[in-house]
Amino acid sequence: MTFSFESLYFAMPESILALASLLIVLIIAYGGEGQANRVRVKRFTLAAYGLALVSVYLIGPQSAVILNDLFAVNAVTHFMKILVLLGAMAATWMVDDRWGEGIERPEYNLLVMLATLGMLLMVSANDLMSLYMGLEMQSLPLYVIAAMRTKSLKSSEAGLKYFLLGALSSGMLLYGASFVYGYTGSTNFGEIATALSGGASAGLIVGMVFLLAGLAFKISAAPFHMWTPDVYEGAPTPVTALFAIAPKVAAMTLILNVTYGAFGAISFQWAQVIMALAVVSMLVGALGAIMQTNIKRMMAYSSIAHMGYALCGLAAGTQEGATGVMVYMTTYIVMGAATFAIILLMRRDGEPVEKLSDLTGLSSTHPLLAAGLMVIMFSMAGIPPLAGFFGKWYVFLAAVNAGLVPLAVIGVVTSVIGAFYYLRIIKLMYFQEAEQALDTGLAFQNKTVLSICLAVIVLFVFLIGPIREQADIAVATVFAAGL
């Protein structure tokens, strides 16, 4: 489909965020640096996300390819864009200006919105060119906000590490893309798939490996996870919350589109790469988290393991595997938002605390908060009937049904190992005495996000039916159209 203004209807969410970003620049320029303008910018940002969500709903799960085949929408992108926008909205709303952390400037919301725009472009990318543009649109603002707490050495170090390793991953991705273009004569996913219908040469396989390695960096899959623990720890906590939620969904969708779409004809070859990434990620994540004493670093390794579990479903190369990935990312985004809503509330004398030892005796000083965190940890460990159990169930089931039984076994074993550090938090909260209580009082926005996420986690046994059905329909529709 060639370019037309009528076809831009399908890019309405991206258009809304692009226009809103320009308006935020004007609001910042003419509104000043005061508290009133910060509140105004934040409210406008949340309203823009809400409007973009409405536009995604209005477009619905229709299928279209626009902008000279660079941009595609379908039922899967519809599902994932909703997750991305909800994640970005939650991460933005949880920022409490009263706590500071060096990100209370209105520019923060502008940068997050630009990154979210990049995520939506990643989800709908249908060409190696638009893939790269979406990745960089997401990454460049995130480099800045990771180092936004300029008075903190750790924050500056986090931003620098993220930028340098991000540049390396971009180089790997472009190197791989150049191989793919050289051996297929096209950068379009559909044309690449057609060119590979007769098989792939060794040179193209090399290009595919480099391309997947560059994408693996974006979901912090091992062994391309080096940036994750330091950036999670050094970045301001609201920024870490953003890193842990929305970008992972966008990058996983992009990997799904590239593997099932562009490289669908050579699934045996890319499945080997995905399985290797999954195994290493699950092992590194599960074992690395055990040794951590900082809760943000522990969550970094936890996220690495979770991406490994999601990749188990992707490695299956089947419709069931794609459905499993969509269900898993739904549970992951809810658990991540809930966890960081609590981490953002951990204060002592007005200062943020991030050590696991600070959770000691939390059940006696803040019983409701401890109960909420206990539910989240059980869910992340995969204890039924909470949300995390269903996410792991569907990806492991897809792997087993695809004949990848050893991969599923490794996933179950690493889940058991991972349960250790989740249960350790529960032990600290319920079986040890508090040395000094954390500050009381919950910010309204954090309380709201936490309550919604906990409700979804606990009631997911009733929600899994509709969510699984929608994911099944979306995947079946896209596969029938020739993903």
Secondary structure, DSSP 8 states (H G I E B T S, - for coil): ----TGGGGGGHHHHHHHHHHHHHHHHHHHH-SSHHHHHHHHHHHHHHHHHHHHHHHHHTT--EEETTTTEEE-HHHHHHHHHHHHHHHHHHHT--TTT-TT--STHHHHHHHHHHHHHHHHHHB-BHHHHHHHHHHHHHHHHHHHT--TT-HHHHHHHHHHHHHHHHHHHHHHHHHHHHHHHHS--BHHHHHHHTTT---HHHHHHHHHHHHHHHHHTT-TTS-THHHHHHHHS-HHHHHHHHSHHHHHHHHHHHHIIIIITGGGHHHHHHHHHHHHHHHHHHHHHHHHT--BHHHHHHHHHHHHHHHHHHHHHT-SHHHHHHHHHHHHHHHHHHHHHHHHHTT-EETTEE--BGGGGTTHHHH-HHHHHHHHHHHHHHHT-TTSHHHHHHHHHHHHHHHTT-HHHHHHHHHHHHHHHHHHHHHHHHHHHS--SS-------HHHHHHHHHHHHHHHTHHHHHHHHHHHHHHHHHHHHHT--
